[in-house]
Each structure stands twice: as C-alpha cells, then as structure tokens.
Amino acid sequence: MAQGTFHIITFGCQMNVNDSFWLARSLQRRGFVESPLEKAEVVILNTCSVRDKPEQKVYAALGRIKYETRRVPGSFAVVAGCVAQQIGAGFFERFPQVRLVVGGDGLAMAPDAIERLHGDPSLRLNLTDFSEIYPERDPALPAQGEGEIPPVAFVNIMQGCDNFCAYCIVPFTRGPRKSRPSSAILDECRAWLARGAGDITLLGQNVNVFGCDDGGDGTTFPELLRKVAALPGLERLRFVTPHPRDFSEE
C-alpha cells in the first residue's frame, strides 16, 4: 500500500551516495514511492560539508525545495548528512518545512522516523547523537530477480575518523571511528554477489584502521580484504578511502 512520495537530493562523497541509495530502498519497502521533486511529500537533502560554504548551499536548496513543493499538501523536508550534524536543531528555527534532521549515526533510524512524521504532521525529530558502535541497519537489498542491480555494489565497512587533520571536518561530522562486524560485511557482500553484482567497493572514511576500535571483532583491514576477495562470483574488489599514515606493512 502506497504511503507517500519522496525525492532525494544528494551532495558529496560516495558514502553519501550509498546512504541515499539505501534510504530510497528502505522507504520503498515501507510503501513510499520515489517521485519528481515537485510531486514529493517528503524531500530529503543528504548534505556534505567538504565544499566551501556548505551551509549556504543547503539553505539555498531548501528555499528551492519549498518553492517547488508549494502545491503538495503536507510536504516536508529532511536534512541528513554532515551539514545536518553541524547545524542540528538550528534548521528547525530557520526553516519551518524541515521536520527531521539526521546525522551520520542517526541514518539507520531515518526510515522509521520519516514514517512517523508522515503520519503525524505536528512532530519534529532530531537524530544527531553519535553512537559508540557502528549503527547496523538492514541492507534493504532488492529481492533476487526484482529491481535493477547495479554492476558495482558499495558496502559500508566503517564510519568516522580519529585523526583530526587540520583541513578535515570528518571527525566532527561523522564522529569517532566505528567498525562494522566483519560477519555483517561478508553477508552483505554475498547478498550483492548472489544478485548479480560482480564489482564491490568497500567504503569508509579511513578503511586502514578498520577493526582497530573497540567495536571491531578483531578482523584487520587486510584480513577483511582477503575474506571478501575469496567470495565466489567476485570479479573486482576496491576500497575507499585509506589514510596514508595508517597503512600497515601487511
């Protein structure tokens, strides 16, 4: 049963692109239908802090969204990603149409939150608290034989960074490093391969330190690479992004 319509606008890195792809699949599982911007009841802006004056770009986009959806009764906006983590509840004060703000760790809860907001026009939610462990989520993969399977599957393996480089905002917007359990990563890789994806890219802000945090299960990044590379059906394995100072001899 159709619940409502949604539209996602994505800025920034490949992890943001992958997060938006996952969010679209999750909403579709709940009965939402992807639509053009001017017909969307829920407009999700997945933001990035890397470019110059990112907040101004988000503010401009929200102005355009308000204009484009002015004829859609009950439409509202969701701000997700790194700028959402920076500004937080400040979006509520300036933009009445924003009813959900979601940081990187809150994204796993976003589909349920959007469903609640769609049913309760008086509600506003702020999901910008950092988690101490990787916030695991249902991969929401298409059923076998249904939907378009991308030739390249992107699989998140960790999030955040502890390096605090002077030029980089990642530790403040994605939080401290958190590794995903290797068993969950391998299960998702197997599922993508079973659906016909032959090329897998492992994603993280600093993949070289995968497994080194308290949330890790003892598997190092080189060990994870060997395990994924051994999966039947894999044709190509890539990863993004490694930090040079954390490259090990292994």
Secondary structure, 3 states (H helix, E strand, C coil): CCCCEEEEEECCCHHHHHHHHHHHHHHHHCCCEECCHHHCCEEEEEECCCCCCHHHHHHHHHHHHHHHCCCCCCCEEEEEEHHHHHHCCHHHHHCCCEEEEECCCCHHHHHHHHHHHHHCCCCCEEECCCCCCCCCCCCCCCCCCCCCCCCEEEEECEECCCCCCCCCCHHHHCCCCEECCHHHHHHHHHHHHHCCCCEEEEECCCHHHCCCCCCCCCCCHHHHHHHHHCCCCCCEEEEECCCHHHCCCC
